[in-house]
């Protein structure tokens, strides 16, 4: 068990007193005042740096959001990290893209060194290059985590209800299937272009953002509502609730032919997520919840896992199968 030792340092058995980045004086004062009970301390090493994580027991006071009656929808994306229904656009810092060339250079440097193998230890130059590469990876991870923590804390502490989408990341980041042709060859399937999109989606870390919101909404007394995976937030008009039959990913401006609304695609999706609370009425109380698609957006039900929209509610009152029939979305990308 570690205990405070000198300024910005900690005395740990066997390891001694390593220099710390954060002073443990606040934790020591709370421990002496019987505010916090330290149960354990875990020492770990990553990219050449040592970390001490304390397991503490304390009573957390239930917080109150700044605007308890305010409902916001959050639409995550690649061009922008998040678009909030209030009109705020959170820029995507693209941490991985910023350091990608440096990572590739250090990886090539490691490959030119003598690494670990059968019967031979790694060289010192390989260890130095490997440590430099690990430090860049850690820098990207820390910068990404810092941005997500700041955004989720501001959302959970500022608004009474936060609505997000349930994204199928496994399907969104899947590799395209090969396209075989005659004589054992393969046609181009856009795997390299899809790999760049997958890398950008994973750099946003939508799953980690939702995990942060799940426990922070409980801390600050707000509610987290998770929209259904097949809710067509981008294809639905936020003004008249008309659902488009098709909306490609290249169309960044949403134009409704029914009411004439012209707005940004992501802002329209965020407004539909915020309006989902009034339709479902399930966002009551702190903690995460799940909302199904409203009847005017999802339609008569689901068929083979795909969303449906009534043809009378589709744009211009027509569908691909004619009036009085239902139109089925071809993939989740179109539904979102």
Long-range contacts (C-beta under 8 A, 24 or more apart in sequence): 1-38, 1-40, 1-41, 2-41, 2-43, 2-52, 3-28, 4-28, 10-52, 12-41, 12-43, 12-52, 15-43, 15-50, 18-50, 20-52, 27-54, 27-56, 30-58, 46-134, 46-138, 47-131, 47-134, 47-135, 47-137, 47-138, 48-131, 48-134, 48-135, 49-138, 60-219, 62-221, 62-286, 63-157, 63-219, 63-220, 63-221, 64-220, 64-221, 65-156, 65-157, 65-158, 65-159, 65-160, 65-220, 65-221, 65-222, 66-157, 66-158, 66-159, 67-158, 67-159, 67-160, 68-160, 68-221, 68-222, 69-160, 70-158, 70-159, 70-160, 70-161, 71-159, 71-160, 71-161, 71-163, 71-274, 71-277, 71-278, 71-283, 72-155, 72-159, 72-161, 72-162, 72-163, 72-270, 72-274, 73-163, 73-164, 73-233, 73-269, 73-270, 73-271, 73-272, 73-273, 73-274, 73-275, 73-276, 74-155, 74-162, 74-163, 74-164, 74-270, 74-273, 75-165, 75-233, 75-234, 75-266, 75-267, 75-269, 75-270, 75-273, 76-164, 76-165, 76-167, 76-204, 76-206, 76-209, 77-204, 77-266, 78-197, 78-200, 78-201, 78-204, 79-252, 79-266, 80-266, 81-147, 81-151, 81-204, 82-151, 82-209, 83-264, 83-266, 83-267, 83-269, 83-270, 84-155, 84-270, 85-267, 85-270, 85-271, 85-273, 85-274, 87-267, 89-266, 89-267, 90-151, 92-204, 93-143, 93-144, 93-147, 94-200, 94-203, 95-140, 95-143, 95-144, 95-147, 95-203, 96-140, 96-144, 96-199, 96-203, 97-200, 97-203, 98-140, 99-136, 99-139, 99-140, 102-136, 103-133, 103-136, 103-137, 106-132, 106-133, 106-136, 107-133, 109-133, 144-203, 144-205, 145-208, 148-205, 148-208, 148-209, 148-212, 149-212, 151-209, 152-209, 152-212, 152-213, 152-216, 153-212, 153-216, 155-213, 156-213, 156-216, 156-217, 156-219, 156-220, 156-222, 156-224, 157-216, 157-220, 157-222, 159-222, 160-222, 160-223, 161-222, 161-223, 161-224, 161-225, 161-277, 161-283, 162-213, 162-217, 162-222, 162-223, 162-224, 162-225, 163-225, 163-226, 163-227, 163-273, 163-274, 163-276, 163-277, 163-283, 163-291, 164-209, 164-210, 164-213, 164-224, 164-225, 164-226, 164-227, 164-273, 165-226, 165-227, 165-229, 165-231, 165-233, 165-273, 165-336, 166-226, 166-227, 166-228, 166-229, 166-290, 167-206, 167-207, 167-229, 167-336, 168-229, 168-332, 169-201, 169-202, 169-206, 169-207, 171-332, 172-198, 172-201, 172-332, 172-333, 173-198, 173-201, 173-202, 213-288, 214-287, 214-288, 217-286, 217-287, 217-288, 218-286, 218-287, 221-286, 222-286, 223-283, 223-284, 223-285, 223-286, 223-287, 223-289, 224-287, 224-288, 224-289, 225-276, 225-277, 225-280, 225-282, 225-283, 225-288, 225-289, 225-290, 225-291, 226-288, 226-289, 226-290, 226-291, 227-273, 227-276, 227-291, 227-293, 228-290, 228-291, 228-292, 228-293, 228-298, 229-332, 230-293, 230-298, 230-302, 230-305, 230-306, 230-307, 230-329, 230-332, 230-335, 231-272, 231-276, 231-291, 231-293, 231-297, 231-298, 231-307, 231-335, 232-293, 232-297, 232-298, 232-307, 232-309, 232-329, 232-335, 232-336, 233-268, 233-269, 233-270, 233-272, 233-273, 233-336, 234-265, 234-266, 234-268, 234-269, 234-272, 234-336, 235-329, 235-334, 235-335, 236-268, 236-272, 236-297, 237-261, 237-268, 238-263, 238-268, 238-271, 238-272, 238-275, 241-296, 241-297, 241-313, 242-313, 242-314, 242-315, 243-296, 243-297, 243-309, 243-313, 243-314, 243-315, 244-314, 244-315, 245-309, 245-314, 245-315, 245-319, 245-320, 245-327, 246-334, 247-334, 248-334, 249-333, 256-315, 257-315, 257-316, 258-315, 258-316, 269-336, 272-297, 299-326, 300-326, 303-328, 306-330, 307-335
